[in-house]
Amino acid sequence: LPMTPPDPMDAGVYHGSEPGSSSRSGSGSGSGAAVLTAVHVIATERAALENLETLYQSDRMAQENLARAVDQIVRSMQRGGKLVVCGVGKSGKIGKKVEATMNSMGIHSAFLHPTEALHGDLGLIRPVDTLLLISFSGRTPELMLLLPHIPPTVPVIAITSHTTPTTCPLLSFLPPDLGILLPAPIHEDEESSFGVCAPTSSTTVALCLGDAVALAVARALHDQPGRGPAEVFKGYHPGGAIGAALAAAISTPSMSTSASTASLTSIPSDYLHSKPVTYPYQPYVGTGRMQELITDLFVPSDQIPTVSSSLSSAALLDILLTAIQHPTAKSWVFLSPTTIVPPTHTRSLCQNRNVDLPLSEIPDDGRFAVHATDWIRVPASRTREQTQRYLAGVAGVTPTSVVAVMDTLDPKLCLGFIEAKDL
């Protein structure tokens, strides 16, 4: 194919027919026009990909941002988070394919439609997640409306036609450390290429860039001997032609039994263990489906309120009012940084007639407020199933036992809480 795509309108094969006409004259001009149109599209999109390749081969900023995006997604996975992909229209279709590719490579991902997010699905985005936005214009209104409502700790990666962050509206209100631009421009606009501005070259380069990020993340994330990207991919494809061709026994990663020995930065030193534990990232593979992580279930610590009254003067009513005023905490309430009231206990106050009872008169036996020494700590990279199996081996677990989800990279940091019964 020539480097410069030919314009089928200049080829002299239409003879008065519209492009794409099914006319079949004796000279076969209709079929010839269809072939030339198709070749023109293929050549144009190839040129767009060559332009993208040249950009990431030569542009230092594009290279650095690509490396940052990969590092950020890996970090989210290691902390028990996920990649949330957003897009509208054709970009949304590309986003769903990128999400599917990520999941097939053991990169926990979810697609979120921005309109649905504003009507309740916003809860899908957790503080440890990373958000990937796909928008050729970089100013899709639905995505712009979503941004003010995401947790402030969530980094945003944007695949757009912009080549500098300062010109991209989706990143204009984010601090530089939270906004990452992945430029995906095309060498010429689609209306000039094809006479219609339908997404074609633009979606091709966005899809290619999404695939590139997925493979780069997979190689960075799955770097253990015998558990590389190929092995993880096999584990998620037990059926169909891929499963038949790649059938291999992938053993489920063994669970560490040391999950309850991590410590929190906010716990006084006399409650700390002398040797903090680290949790290696272990993707759960071999079942043919993406497992639900406990970070999809917990209530983030930064959403849980603390009773404003001092413990010496606070009453049960103060806990109830604090819970009512903070519905996103789902009835979790801190009494102090090291003492928490789980939802079942908080809701029981509605049945208690003596809500004026001072907290100081409640026996400190752990049956109402749970101290940090009694939290069951598990790493954020655990799946729901792994955590269930782990809890089954812990003595004294009750439905209202407090499960503290710890940062996988920093086991002293508590990310959120779950009641055992919710697992």
C-alpha positions as a Markdown table, in Angstrom:
| # | Residue | x | y | z |
|---|---|---|---|---|
| 1 | Leu | 0.0 | 0.0 | 0.0 |
| 2 | Pro | 1.3 | 3.5 | -0.7 |
| 3 | Met | 2.3 | 5.6 | 2.3 |
| 4 | Thr | -0.2 | 8.3 | 1.3 |
| 5 | Pro | -3.6 | 6.7 | 1.1 |
| 6 | Pro | -5.3 | 7.2 | -2.3 |
| 7 | Asp | -8.6 | 9.0 | -2.4 |
| 8 | Pro | -11.1 | 6.7 | -4.1 |
| 9 | Met | -13.0 | 9.7 | -5.5 |
| 10 | Asp | -10.0 | 10.4 | -7.6 |
| 11 | Ala | -9.7 | 6.9 | -9.0 |
| 12 | Gly | -12.2 | 7.4 | -11.8 |
| 13 | Val | -14.1 | 4.2 | -10.9 |
| 14 | Tyr | -17.4 | 5.6 | -9.7 |
| 15 | His | -18.8 | 6.8 | -13.0 |
| 16 | Gly | -21.6 | 8.8 | -11.4 |
| 17 | Ser | -22.4 | 6.3 | -8.6 |
| 18 | Glu | -22.1 | 7.3 | -5.0 |
| 19 | Pro | -19.3 | 5.7 | -3.0 |
| 20 | Gly | -20.4 | 2.4 | -1.7 |
| 21 | Ser | -22.9 | 1.9 | -4.5 |
| 22 | Ser | -23.9 | -1.7 | -5.2 |
| 23 | Ser | -24.1 | -0.9 | -9.0 |
| 24 | Arg | -22.7 | -3.8 | -11.0 |
| 25 | Ser | -22.0 | -2.6 | -14.6 |
| 26 | Gly | -20.2 | -4.6 | -17.1 |
| 27 | Ser | -16.9 | -3.0 | -16.1 |
| 28 | Gly | -17.5 | -4.0 | -12.4 |
| 29 | Ser | -17.1 | -0.3 | -11.3 |
| 30 | Gly | -19.3 | -0.8 | -8.2 |
| 31 | Ser | -17.2 | -3.6 | -6.7 |
| 32 | Gly | -14.1 | -1.7 | -7.6 |
| 33 | Ala | -15.3 | 1.4 | -5.7 |
| 34 | Ala | -16.0 | -0.7 | -2.7 |
| 35 | Val | -12.6 | -2.2 | -2.7 |
| 36 | Leu | -10.9 | 1.1 | -3.1 |
| 37 | Thr | -12.9 | 2.6 | -0.3 |
| 38 | Ala | -12.0 | -0.2 | 2.0 |
| 39 | Val | -8.3 | 0.0 | 1.1 |
| 40 | His | -8.4 | 3.7 | 1.6 |
| 41 | Val | -9.8 | 3.2 | 5.2 |
| 42 | Ile | -7.2 | 0.5 | 6.0 |
| 43 | Ala | -4.3 | 2.7 | 4.7 |
| 44 | Thr | -5.5 | 5.7 | 6.6 |
| 45 | Glu | -5.8 | 3.9 | 9.9 |
| 46 | Arg | -2.4 | 2.3 | 9.3 |
| 47 | Ala | -1.0 | 5.8 | 8.9 |
| 48 | Ala | -2.7 | 6.9 | 12.1 |
| 49 | Leu | -1.0 | 4.0 | 13.9 |
| 50 | Glu | 2.3 | 4.9 | 12.4 |
| 51 | Asn | 1.9 | 8.4 | 13.6 |
| 52 | Leu | 1.1 | 7.1 | 17.1 |
| 53 | Glu | 4.2 | 4.9 | 17.1 |
| 54 | Thr | 6.4 | 7.8 | 16.0 |
| 55 | Leu | 5.0 | 9.9 | 18.8 |
| 56 | Tyr | 5.8 | 7.4 | 21.6 |
| 57 | Gln | 9.2 | 6.7 | 20.0 |
| 58 | Ser | 10.3 | 10.3 | 19.9 |
| 59 | Asp | 8.3 | 12.4 | 22.4 |
| 60 | Arg | 9.8 | 12.4 | 25.9 |
| 61 | Met | 6.7 | 13.6 | 27.6 |
| 62 | Ala | 4.6 | 10.9 | 26.0 |
| 63 | Gln | 7.1 | 8.3 | 27.1 |
| 64 | Glu | 7.2 | 9.5 | 30.7 |
| 65 | Asn | 3.5 | 9.7 | 30.9 |
| 66 | Leu | 3.1 | 6.2 | 29.6 |
| 67 | Ala | 5.5 | 4.9 | 32.2 |
| 68 | Arg | 3.7 | 6.9 | 34.9 |
| 69 | Ala | 0.4 | 5.4 | 33.8 |
| 70 | Val | 1.7 | 1.9 | 34.0 |
| 71 | Asp | 3.3 | 2.5 | 37.4 |
| 72 | Gln | 0.1 | 4.0 | 38.7 |
| 73 | Ile | -2.1 | 1.1 | 37.6 |
| 74 | Val | 0.4 | -1.4 | 39.0 |
| 75 | Arg | 0.3 | 0.5 | 42.3 |
| 76 | Ser | -3.5 | 0.4 | 42.4 |
| 77 | Met | -3.4 | -3.4 | 41.9 |
| 78 | Gln | -0.8 | -3.9 | 44.6 |
| 79 | Arg | -2.9 | -1.8 | 47.1 |
| 80 | Gly | -6.0 | -3.9 | 46.3 |
| 81 | Gly | -7.6 | -1.4 | 44.0 |
| 82 | Lys | -8.7 | -1.6 | 40.4 |
| 83 | Leu | -8.7 | 0.3 | 37.1 |
| 84 | Val | -12.1 | 2.0 | 36.4 |
| 85 | Val | -12.5 | 2.8 | 32.7 |
| 86 | Cys | -15.0 | 5.5 | 31.5 |
| 87 | Gly | -16.1 | 6.6 | 28.1 |
| 88 | Val | -19.1 | 7.7 | 26.1 |
| 89 | Gly | -20.3 | 6.5 | 22.7 |
| 90 | Lys | -17.7 | 4.9 | 20.5 |
| 91 | Ser | -15.0 | 5.8 | 23.1 |
| 92 | Gly | -17.1 | 3.9 | 25.6 |
| 93 | Lys | -17.1 | 0.8 | 23.3 |
| 94 | Ile | -13.3 | 1.1 | 23.2 |
| 95 | Gly | -13.2 | 1.4 | 27.0 |
| 96 | Lys | -15.2 | -1.8 | 27.4 |
| 97 | Lys | -12.7 | -3.7 | 25.2 |
| 98 | Val | -9.8 | -2.2 | 27.2 |
| 99 | Glu | -11.5 | -3.3 | 30.4 |
| 100 | Ala | -12.0 | -6.8 | 29.0 |
| 101 | Thr | -8.3 | -7.1 | 28.0 |
| 102 | Met | -7.2 | -5.8 | 31.4 |
| 103 | Asn | -9.3 | -8.4 | 33.2 |
| 104 | Ser | -8.1 | -11.2 | 31.0 |
| 105 | Met | -4.5 | -10.3 | 31.9 |
| 106 | Gly | -5.3 | -10.4 | 35.7 |
| 107 | Ile | -5.6 | -6.6 | 36.0 |
| 108 | His | -8.7 | -6.0 | 38.0 |
| 109 | Ser | -10.8 | -3.6 | 36.0 |
| 110 | Ala | -14.4 | -2.3 | 35.7 |
| 111 | Phe | -16.2 | -0.2 | 33.2 |
| 112 | Leu | -18.3 | 2.7 | 34.5 |
| 113 | His | -20.7 | 4.7 | 32.4 |
| 114 | Pro | -20.4 | 8.3 | 33.6 |
| 115 | Thr | -24.1 | 9.0 | 33.4 |
| 116 | Glu | -24.9 | 5.9 | 35.5 |
| 117 | Ala | -22.1 | 7.0 | 37.9 |
| 118 | Leu | -24.0 | 10.2 | 38.7 |
| 119 | His | -27.1 | 8.1 | 39.5 |
| 120 | Gly | -25.6 | 5.8 | 42.1 |
| 121 | Asp | -22.8 | 3.8 | 40.4 |
| 122 | Leu | -20.2 | 6.3 | 41.7 |
| 123 | Gly | -19.7 | 3.9 | 44.6 |
| 124 | Leu | -17.8 | 1.7 | 42.2 |
| 125 | Ile | -14.8 | 4.1 | 42.5 |
| 126 | Arg | -12.7 | 3.5 | 45.7 |
| 127 | Pro | -9.9 | 5.7 | 47.1 |
| 128 | Val | -7.3 | 3.1 | 46.0 |
| 129 | Asp | -8.5 | 2.9 | 42.4 |
| 130 | Thr | -7.2 | 4.5 | 39.3 |
| 131 | Leu | -9.6 | 6.1 | 36.7 |
| 132 | Leu | -9.0 | 5.8 | 32.9 |
| 133 | Leu | -10.9 | 8.3 | 30.8 |
| 134 | Ile | -11.2 | 7.8 | 27.0 |
| 135 | Ser | -12.3 | 10.9 | 25.0 |
| 136 | Phe | -10.9 | 12.0 | 21.7 |
| 137 | Ser | -12.0 | 15.6 | 22.3 |
| 138 | Gly | -10.8 | 15.6 | 25.9 |
| 139 | Arg | -13.9 | 17.6 | 26.9 |
| 140 | Thr | -16.7 | 15.1 | 26.9 |
| 141 | Pro | -19.5 | 16.7 | 29.0 |
| 142 | Glu | -20.5 | 13.5 | 30.8 |
| 143 | Leu | -16.9 | 12.9 | 31.9 |
| 144 | Met | -16.4 | 16.6 | 32.9 |
| 145 | Leu | -19.5 | 16.3 | 35.2 |
| 146 | Leu | -18.2 | 13.1 | 36.8 |
| 147 | Leu | -14.8 | 14.5 | 37.8 |
| 148 | Pro | -15.8 | 16.7 | 40.8 |
| 149 | His | -17.4 | 13.7 | 42.5 |
| 150 | Ile | -14.5 | 11.2 | 42.4 |
| 151 | Pro | -12.5 | 10.6 | 45.6 |
| 152 | Pro | -9.6 | 13.2 | 45.8 |
| 153 | Thr | -7.0 | 10.4 | 46.1 |
| 154 | Val | -7.9 | 8.8 | 42.7 |
| 155 | Pro | -5.4 | 9.5 | 39.9 |
| 156 | Val | -6.9 | 10.1 | 36.4 |
| 157 | Ile | -5.4 | 8.8 | 33.2 |
| 158 | Ala | -6.8 | 10.4 | 30.0 |
| 159 | Ile | -6.5 | 9.0 | 26.5 |
| 160 | Thr | -7.3 | 12.0 | 24.3 |
| 161 | Ser | -6.1 | 13.7 | 21.1 |
| 162 | His | -4.3 | 16.4 | 23.2 |
| 163 | Thr | -0.6 | 16.3 | 23.2 |
| 164 | Thr | -0.1 | 18.5 | 26.3 |
| 165 | Pro | -1.9 | 18.3 | 29.6 |
| 166 | Thr | -2.5 | 22.1 | 29.8 |
| 167 | Thr | -4.8 | 22.0 | 26.7 |
| 168 | Cys | -6.9 | 19.0 | 27.9 |
| 169 | Pro | -10.0 | 20.1 | 29.8 |
| 170 | Leu | -10.3 | 16.7 | 31.5 |
| 171 | Leu | -7.0 | 17.3 | 33.3 |
| 172 | Ser | -7.2 | 21.0 | 33.8 |
| 173 | Phe | -8.6 | 20.9 | 37.3 |
| 174 | Leu | -6.4 | 18.2 | 38.6 |
| 175 | Pro | -3.0 | 18.6 | 40.4 |
| 176 | Pro | -0.1 | 17.5 | 38.2 |
| 177 | Asp | 0.6 | 14.4 | 40.3 |
| 178 | Leu | -3.0 | 13.1 | 39.9 |
| 179 | Gly | -3.4 | 13.8 | 36.1 |
| 180 | Ile | -1.7 | 11.7 | 33.5 |
| 181 | Leu | -2.1 | 12.4 | 29.8 |
| 182 | Leu | -1.7 | 9.6 | 27.2 |
| 183 | Pro | -1.8 | 11.4 | 23.9 |
| 184 | Ala | -3.6 | 9.6 | 21.0 |
| 185 | Pro | -3.8 | 12.1 | 18.2 |
| 186 | Ile | -4.4 | 11.3 | 14.5 |
| 187 | His | -2.5 | 12.6 | 11.6 |
| 188 | Glu | -5.5 | 14.1 | 9.9 |
| 189 | Asp | -9.1 | 14.6 | 10.9 |
| 190 | Glu | -11.6 | 11.9 | 9.9 |
| 191 | Glu | -13.8 | 14.2 | 7.9 |
| 192 | Ser | -10.8 | 15.1 | 5.7 |
| 193 | Ser | -9.9 | 11.4 | 5.4 |
| 194 | Phe | -13.3 | 10.0 | 4.6 |
| 195 | Gly | -15.8 | 12.8 | 4.1 |
| 196 | Val | -17.5 | 11.9 | 7.4 |
| 197 | Cys | -16.5 | 12.6 | 10.9 |
| 198 | Ala | -17.4 | 9.1 | 12.2 |
| 199 | Pro | -14.9 | 7.8 | 14.8 |
| 200 | Thr | -12.6 | 5.6 | 12.9 |
| 201 | Ser | -8.9 | 6.5 | 13.0 |
| 202 | Ser | -9.4 | 8.0 | 16.4 |
| 203 | Thr | -10.9 | 4.9 | 18.0 |
| 204 | Thr | -8.2 | 2.7 | 16.3 |
| 205 | Val | -5.4 | 4.6 | 18.0 |
| 206 | Ala | -7.2 | 4.7 | 21.3 |
| 207 | Leu | -7.7 | 0.9 | 21.2 |
| 208 | Cys | -4.1 | 0.4 | 20.2 |
| 209 | Leu | -2.9 | 2.5 | 23.1 |
| 210 | Gly | -5.2 | 0.8 | 25.5 |
| 211 | Asp | -3.8 | -2.6 | 24.5 |
| 212 | Ala | -0.2 | -1.3 | 24.8 |
| 213 | Val | -0.9 | -0.1 | 28.4 |
| 214 | Ala | -2.6 | -3.5 | 29.3 |
| 215 | Leu | 0.4 | -5.5 | 28.1 |
| 216 | Ala | 2.9 | -3.2 | 29.8 |
| 217 | Val | 1.0 | -3.4 | 33.1 |
| 218 | Ala | 0.7 | -7.2 | 32.9 |
| 219 | Arg | 4.4 | -7.6 | 32.4 |
| 220 | Ala | 5.2 | -5.2 | 35.3 |
| 221 | Leu | 2.6 | -6.8 | 37.6 |
| 222 | His | 3.1 | -10.5 | 37.0 |
| 223 | Asp | 6.8 | -10.8 | 37.3 |
| 224 | Gln | 7.1 | -13.9 | 39.5 |
| 225 | Pro | 8.7 | -17.1 | 38.0 |
| 226 | Gly | 6.0 | -19.4 | 36.6 |
| 227 | Arg | 3.3 | -16.7 | 37.2 |
| 228 | Gly | 4.0 | -14.3 | 34.3 |
| 229 | Pro | 1.4 | -12.8 | 32.0 |
| 230 | Ala | 1.1 | -15.9 | 29.9 |
| 231 | Glu | 0.2 | -18.1 | 32.9 |
| 232 | Val | -2.2 | -15.6 | 34.2 |
| 233 | Phe | -3.9 | -15.3 | 30.8 |
| 234 | Lys | -4.2 | -19.1 | 30.6 |
| 235 | Gly | -5.9 | -19.2 | 34.0 |
| 236 | Tyr | -8.6 | -16.8 | 32.8 |
| 237 | His | -9.3 | -18.7 | 29.6 |
| 238 | Pro | -10.4 | -22.2 | 30.5 |
| 239 | Gly | -13.1 | -22.4 | 27.8 |
| 240 | Gly | -13.4 | -22.1 | 24.0 |
| 241 | Ala | -10.6 | -22.3 | 21.5 |
| 242 | Ile | -8.1 | -20.3 | 23.6 |
| 243 | Gly | -8.8 | -22.6 | 26.6 |
| 244 | Ala | -8.3 | -25.7 | 24.5 |
| 245 | Ala | -5.0 | -24.4 | 23.0 |
| 246 | Leu | -3.6 | -23.1 | 26.3 |
| 247 | Ala | -4.9 | -25.7 | 28.8 |
| 248 | Ala | -2.5 | -25.8 | 31.7 |
| 249 | Ala | -2.9 | -26.4 | 35.4 |
| 250 | Ile | -2.6 | -23.1 | 37.2 |
| 251 | Ser | -2.5 | -23.6 | 40.9 |
| 252 | Thr | -4.4 | -21.2 | 43.2 |
| 253 | Pro | -1.9 | -19.0 | 45.1 |
| 254 | Ser | -1.5 | -20.1 | 48.7 |
| 255 | Met | -2.8 | -17.8 | 51.4 |
| 256 | Ser | -0.5 | -16.3 | 53.9 |
| 257 | Thr | -1.5 | -17.0 | 57.5 |
| 258 | Ser | 0.1 | -13.8 | 58.8 |
| 259 | Ala | -2.6 | -11.4 | 57.8 |
| 260 | Ser | -3.5 | -10.5 | 61.4 |
| 261 | Thr | 0.0 | -9.4 | 62.4 |
| 262 | Ala | 0.1 | -6.1 | 60.5 |
| 263 | Ser | 0.0 | -2.8 | 62.5 |
| 264 | Leu | -1.6 | 0.6 | 62.1 |
| 265 | Thr | 0.3 | 3.9 | 62.2 |
| 266 | Ser | -2.4 | 5.3 | 64.5 |
| 267 | Ile | -2.2 | 2.6 | 67.1 |
| 268 | Pro | -0.1 | 3.5 | 70.2 |
| 269 | Ser | 3.4 | 1.9 | 70.2 |
| 270 | Asp | 2.5 | -0.6 | 72.9 |
| 271 | Tyr | -0.1 | -2.2 | 70.6 |
| 272 | Leu | 2.3 | -2.5 | 67.7 |
| 273 | His | 4.0 | -5.7 | 66.7 |
| 274 | Ser | 7.7 | -5.5 | 66.4 |
| 275 | Lys | 8.0 | -6.7 | 62.8 |
| 276 | Pro | 5.5 | -5.4 | 60.2 |
| 277 | Val | 4.4 | -7.9 | 57.6 |
| 278 | Thr | 4.4 | -7.2 | 53.8 |
| 279 | Tyr | 1.9 | -8.6 | 51.5 |
| 280 | Pro | 3.0 | -9.6 | 47.9 |
| 281 | Tyr | 0.4 | -9.0 | 45.2 |
| 282 | Gln | -1.1 | -12.4 | 44.2 |
| 283 | Pro | -3.7 | -12.3 | 41.5 |
| 284 | Tyr | -6.4 | -15.0 | 42.0 |
| 285 | Val | -6.4 | -17.0 | 38.8 |
| 286 | Gly | -7.6 | -20.4 | 37.6 |
| 287 | Thr | -11.4 | -20.2 | 38.0 |
| 288 | Gly | -12.1 | -18.6 | 34.6 |
| 289 | Arg | -13.6 | -15.4 | 36.2 |
| 290 | Met | -12.4 | -12.3 | 37.9 |
| 291 | Gln | -12.8 | -12.7 | 41.6 |
| 292 | Glu | -14.3 | -9.9 | 43.8 |
| 293 | Leu | -11.7 | -8.1 | 45.9 |
| 294 | Ile | -12.5 | -7.1 | 49.4 |
| 295 | Thr | -11.8 | -3.5 | 48.4 |
| 296 | Asp | -15.0 | -3.7 | 46.3 |
| 297 | Leu | -16.9 | -4.4 | 49.6 |
| 298 | Phe | -15.3 | -2.3 | 52.3 |
| 299 | Val | -16.2 | 1.2 | 53.6 |
| 300 | Pro | -13.1 | 3.4 | 53.2 |
| 301 | Ser | -11.6 | 4.7 | 56.4 |
| 302 | Asp | -11.7 | 8.3 | 55.2 |
| 303 | Gln | -15.5 | 8.1 | 54.9 |
| 304 | Ile | -16.0 | 7.0 | 58.5 |
| 305 | Pro | -16.8 | 9.8 | 60.9 |
| 306 | Thr | -15.6 | 10.2 | 64.4 |
| 307 | Val | -17.9 | 11.1 | 67.3 |
| 308 | Ser | -17.3 | 14.8 | 67.9 |
| 309 | Ser | -18.0 | 14.7 | 71.6 |
| 310 | Ser | -15.3 | 13.7 | 74.0 |
| 311 | Leu | -15.6 | 10.1 | 75.2 |
| 312 | Ser | -16.1 | 11.3 | 78.8 |
| 313 | Ser | -19.2 | 13.3 | 77.8 |
| 314 | Ala | -20.5 | 11.4 | 74.8 |
| 315 | Ala | -23.7 | 9.3 | 75.0 |
| 316 | Leu | -25.1 | 6.5 | 72.8 |
| 317 | Leu | -27.2 | 9.2 | 71.1 |
| 318 | Asp | -24.1 | 10.9 | 69.8 |
| 319 | Ile | -23.1 | 7.7 | 68.0 |
| 320 | Leu | -26.5 | 7.4 | 66.4 |
| 321 | Leu | -26.6 | 11.1 | 65.3 |
| 322 | Thr | -23.1 | 10.8 | 63.9 |
| 323 | Ala | -24.1 | 7.8 | 61.8 |
| 324 | Ile | -27.2 | 9.5 | 60.5 |
| 325 | Gln | -25.3 | 12.6 | 59.4 |
| 326 | His | -22.8 | 10.5 | 57.4 |
| 327 | Pro | -24.8 | 8.0 | 55.3 |
| 328 | Thr | -21.8 | 7.1 | 53.1 |
| 329 | Ala | -20.1 | 5.5 | 56.1 |
| 330 | Lys | -23.0 | 2.9 | 56.2 |
| 331 | Ser | -23.3 | 3.2 | 60.0 |
| 332 | Trp | -19.6 | 2.7 | 60.8 |
| 333 | Val | -18.5 | 5.2 | 63.5 |
| 334 | Phe | -15.1 | 5.9 | 65.1 |
| 335 | Leu | -14.9 | 6.6 | 68.8 |
| 336 | Ser | -11.2 | 7.2 | 68.5 |
| 337 | Pro | -8.5 | 6.4 | 65.9 |
| 338 | Thr | -8.2 | 3.0 | 67.5 |
| 339 | Thr | -11.8 | 2.2 | 68.5 |
| 340 | Ile | -14.6 | 1.7 | 66.1 |
| 341 | Val | -18.3 | 0.8 | 66.3 |
| 342 | Pro | -19.4 | -1.6 | 63.6 |
| 343 | Pro | -22.7 | -1.1 | 61.8 |
| 344 | Thr | -24.7 | -3.8 | 63.5 |
| 345 | His | -23.9 | -2.3 | 66.9 |
| 346 | Thr | -24.7 | 1.2 | 65.7 |
| 347 | Arg | -28.1 | 0.2 | 64.3 |
| 348 | Ser | -28.9 | -1.6 | 67.5 |
| 349 | Leu | -29.1 | 1.8 | 69.1 |
| 350 | Cys | -32.4 | 2.4 | 67.3 |
| 351 | Gln | -33.9 | -0.4 | 69.5 |
| 352 | Asn | -32.3 | 0.9 | 72.7 |
| 353 | Arg | -34.6 | 3.1 | 74.7 |
| 354 | Asn | -31.8 | 4.5 | 76.9 |
| 355 | Val | -30.0 | 6.4 | 74.1 |
| 356 | Asp | -28.8 | 9.0 | 76.7 |
| 357 | Leu | -26.7 | 6.4 | 78.4 |
| 358 | Pro | -23.1 | 7.8 | 78.6 |
| 359 | Leu | -20.4 | 5.8 | 76.8 |
| 360 | Ser | -18.4 | 5.9 | 79.9 |
| 361 | Glu | -20.9 | 3.6 | 81.6 |
| 362 | Ile | -20.7 | 0.9 | 78.9 |
| 363 | Pro | -18.4 | -2.0 | 79.9 |
| 364 | Asp | -15.3 | -2.0 | 77.7 |
| 365 | Asp | -15.6 | -5.6 | 76.8 |
| 366 | Gly | -15.4 | -5.3 | 73.0 |
| 367 | Arg | -19.0 | -6.3 | 72.5 |
| 368 | Phe | -20.0 | -2.7 | 71.4 |
| 369 | Ala | -16.9 | -0.7 | 70.4 |
| 370 | Val | -14.1 | -2.7 | 69.0 |
| 371 | His | -10.5 | -1.8 | 69.8 |
| 372 | Ala | -7.7 | -2.0 | 67.2 |
| 373 | Thr | -6.2 | -5.0 | 69.0 |
| 374 | Asp | -9.3 | -7.0 | 68.1 |
| 375 | Trp | -9.5 | -6.0 | 64.5 |
| 376 | Ile | -8.8 | -8.9 | 62.1 |
| 377 | Arg | -6.4 | -7.5 | 59.5 |
| 378 | Val | -6.2 | -8.7 | 55.9 |
| 379 | Pro | -4.3 | -7.3 | 52.9 |
| 380 | Ala | -6.3 | -5.4 | 50.4 |
| 381 | Ser | -5.1 | -7.6 | 47.5 |
| 382 | Arg | -7.2 | -10.5 | 48.9 |
| 383 | Thr | -10.3 | -11.7 | 47.1 |
| 384 | Arg | -13.6 | -12.2 | 48.9 |
| 385 | Glu | -13.2 | -16.0 | 48.7 |
| 386 | Gln | -9.6 | -15.9 | 50.0 |
| 387 | Thr | -10.7 | -13.8 | 53.0 |
| 388 | Gln | -13.6 | -16.1 | 53.7 |
| 389 | Arg | -11.2 | -19.1 | 53.9 |
| 390 | Tyr | -8.9 | -17.1 | 56.0 |
| 391 | Leu | -11.6 | -16.1 | 58.5 |
| 392 | Ala | -12.7 | -19.7 | 58.7 |
| 393 | Gly | -9.4 | -20.5 | 60.4 |
| 394 | Val | -9.4 | -17.6 | 62.8 |
| 395 | Ala | -10.6 | -18.4 | 66.3 |
| 396 | Gly | -13.5 | -16.4 | 67.8 |
| 397 | Val | -14.8 | -14.8 | 64.6 |
| 398 | Thr | -18.4 | -13.6 | 64.9 |
| 399 | Pro | -20.7 | -12.1 | 62.4 |
| 400 | Thr | -19.9 | -8.6 | 63.8 |
| 401 | Ser | -16.1 | -9.1 | 63.9 |
| 402 | Val | -14.3 | -6.1 | 62.5 |
| 403 | Val | -12.2 | -6.9 | 59.4 |
| 404 | Ala | -9.6 | -4.2 | 58.8 |
| 405 | Val | -8.4 | -4.0 | 55.2 |
| 406 | Met | -4.7 | -3.1 | 55.2 |
| 407 | Asp | -2.7 | -1.4 | 52.4 |
| 408 | Thr | -0.7 | -4.2 | 50.6 |
| 409 | Leu | 2.3 | -1.9 | 50.2 |
| 410 | Asp | 2.2 | -0.4 | 53.6 |
| 411 | Pro | 0.6 | -2.8 | 56.1 |
| 412 | Lys | 0.5 | -0.1 | 58.8 |
| 413 | Leu | -2.1 | 1.8 | 56.8 |
| 414 | Cys | -5.8 | 0.8 | 57.2 |
| 415 | Leu | -7.8 | 1.5 | 54.1 |
| 416 | Gly | -11.2 | 0.5 | 55.2 |
| 417 | Phe | -13.5 | -1.9 | 57.2 |
| 418 | Ile | -16.0 | -4.8 | 56.6 |
| 419 | Glu | -18.1 | -6.7 | 59.1 |
| 420 | Ala | -17.3 | -10.4 | 58.9 |
| 421 | Lys | -21.0 | -11.2 | 58.0 |
| 422 | Asp | -20.7 | -9.0 | 54.9 |
| 423 | Leu | -18.1 | -11.4 | 53.5 |
